[in-house]
Structures are given as structure tokens and as C-alpha cells.
């Protein structure tokens, strides 16, 4: 089970840190998770934003590269998305998602493959005003 928090309304240029608490994972299984953060704005398709592999490799959508940072704390079994230099176009509901398994090909490919993610949170709203 996944539960996001940290969404809020901020002004452009501001920062937010989203958290995704997890439950039901053993230490071993959590450490082997692939994690993704996705977002969906009204009238738009769901978009992959960032991902992290079990070995800590990360990937980012071009639109957030250099502004967002994904991380996970294995001890707390919590996932994070640090968002800096926020823009109005970042306004969306943000979701965390996970799966256990492997990735063939480039890690970043999973941002366009939401179907491989097994578990999803309920989402948290991020609103960025100009």
C-alpha cells in the first residue's frame, strides 16, 4: 500500500517535497523496488516524471531534469520526490508507484510504461501559481 503526502499550493519558483509512505513490504522486498513518480493534469495523459531502481540509478523526464530529485529511504520504507524551481506547468496530481522485477533496456523507458507498475498511491495535488 502506498500513500502520498506533501502536495500543496505554492508560487512559481518554490519547492515542495512529496513523500510516499509504504506498508506491507519486508525489508528485502522494499530494497528491490523500482519506484516511479507520475503526474496527471486535468485534460492531460498521465506522465512519468522520475524513477529510481533498486541500485539507486535514477531517471527523469526532460521536463523536470535538473529540478526534481527522486530518492528512497530503505530504513523508513519511504519514497520521496524533491521538487525545486516549480513552474505552473508542474501543476498536477502526483502519484507514486512501485513494482518488483527487472527492466530490460533503458531505465527511463519505464516512465512511458505505467502498466508495469503494480501498486499506486491515491495521489496528492500540487498547484503552482504564477
C-alpha positions as CSV (number, residue, x, y, z in Angstrom):
1,X,0.0,0.0,0.0
2,X,1.2,3.5,-0.9
3,X,0.2,6.9,0.4
4,X,1.4,10.2,-0.9
5,X,1.7,13.4,1.1
6,X,3.2,16.8,0.8
7,X,1.2,18.2,-2.0
8,X,0.3,21.9,-1.6
9,X,-0.2,25.2,-3.4
10,X,3.0,27.2,-4.0
11,X,4.1,30.1,-6.1
12,X,6.3,29.6,-9.1
13,X,9.9,29.2,-8.1
14,X,9.0,27.5,-4.9
15,X,9.8,24.0,-3.7
16,X,7.9,21.0,-2.3
17,X,8.9,17.6,-1.2
18,X,6.5,14.8,-1.8
19,X,6.6,11.7,0.4
20,X,5.2,8.3,-0.3
21,X,4.8,6.1,2.7
22,X,4.6,2.3,2.2
23,X,3.2,-0.6,4.1
24,X,3.3,-4.3,3.7
25,X,6.9,-4.6,2.4
26,X,9.6,-6.6,4.0
27,X,13.0,-5.0,4.2
28,X,14.2,-7.3,1.4
29,X,11.3,-6.6,-0.9
30,X,11.4,-2.9,-0.4
31,X,15.0,-2.7,-1.2
32,X,14.3,-4.4,-4.6
33,X,11.6,-2.0,-5.6
34,X,11.5,0.0,-8.8
35,X,9.8,3.3,-8.0
36,X,8.2,5.8,-10.2
37,X,6.6,9.2,-9.7
38,X,3.9,10.1,-12.2
39,X,1.6,13.1,-12.6
40,X,-1.6,13.9,-14.3
41,X,-3.0,17.3,-15.0
42,X,-6.6,17.9,-16.0
43,X,-7.2,17.1,-19.6
44,X,-3.8,15.5,-20.0
45,X,-2.5,12.0,-20.0
46,X,-0.6,10.6,-17.1
47,X,3.1,11.5,-17.4
48,X,6.1,9.7,-15.9
49,X,8.3,12.2,-14.0
50,X,11.0,10.3,-12.3
51,X,12.1,6.8,-11.4
52,X,14.7,5.0,-9.2
53,X,16.0,1.5,-9.4
54,X,17.0,-0.9,-6.6
55,X,20.6,0.0,-7.1
56,X,19.9,3.8,-6.9
57,X,20.0,4.6,-10.5
58,X,17.6,7.4,-11.4
59,X,15.8,8.7,-14.4
60,X,13.9,11.9,-15.1
61,X,11.6,13.3,-17.7
62,X,13.2,16.0,-19.7
63,X,10.7,18.5,-18.4
64,X,11.9,18.1,-14.8
65,X,15.6,17.2,-15.3
66,X,17.7,19.3,-13.0
67,X,14.7,20.5,-10.9
68,X,13.3,17.3,-9.4
69,X,15.1,14.6,-7.4
70,X,13.8,11.2,-6.6
71,X,15.0,9.2,-3.6
72,X,14.1,6.4,-1.3
73,X,14.9,5.7,2.3
74,X,15.1,1.9,2.8
75,X,15.2,2.2,6.6
76,X,12.0,4.2,6.7
77,X,10.5,2.4,3.7
78,X,9.6,5.9,2.3
79,X,9.9,7.3,-1.2
80,X,10.5,11.0,-1.9
81,X,10.3,13.5,-4.8
82,X,12.0,16.8,-4.1
83,X,10.7,19.4,-6.5
84,X,12.5,22.7,-6.9
85,X,12.0,25.7,-9.2
86,X,8.4,24.8,-9.6
87,X,6.5,26.1,-12.6
88,X,2.8,26.5,-13.3
89,X,3.1,23.6,-15.8
90,X,4.0,21.3,-12.9
91,X,0.5,21.6,-11.6
92,X,-1.0,18.1,-11.4
93,X,-1.9,15.3,-9.2
94,X,1.2,13.4,-8.4
95,X,1.3,9.6,-7.8
96,X,4.0,7.2,-6.6
97,X,4.1,3.7,-8.0
98,X,6.2,0.6,-7.5
99,X,6.9,-2.8,-8.9
100,X,9.3,-5.6,-8.2
101,X,11.0,-7.1,-11.1
102,X,13.5,-6.2,-13.7
103,X,14.0,-3.7,-16.5
104,X,15.3,-4.6,-19.9
105,X,16.6,-1.8,-21.9
106,X,17.0,1.8,-20.6
107,X,15.7,2.6,-17.1
108,X,14.0,5.7,-18.4
109,X,11.7,3.6,-20.6
110,X,9.6,2.7,-17.6
111,X,8.4,6.3,-17.4
112,X,6.4,5.6,-20.5
113,X,5.2,2.2,-19.3
114,X,2.9,2.8,-16.3
115,X,1.4,-0.6,-16.9
116,X,4.5,-2.3,-15.4
117,X,3.9,-0.7,-12.0
118,X,1.9,-2.9,-9.7
119,X,1.0,-0.6,-6.9
120,X,-0.2,3.0,-6.9
121,X,-0.9,5.6,-4.3
122,X,-4.1,7.7,-4.3
123,X,-2.3,10.9,-5.4
124,X,-1.5,14.3,-3.9
125,X,-2.3,17.6,-5.5
126,X,0.4,20.1,-6.4
127,X,-0.7,23.5,-7.6
128,X,1.8,26.1,-8.8
129,X,0.7,29.6,-9.3
130,X,2.4,32.2,-11.5
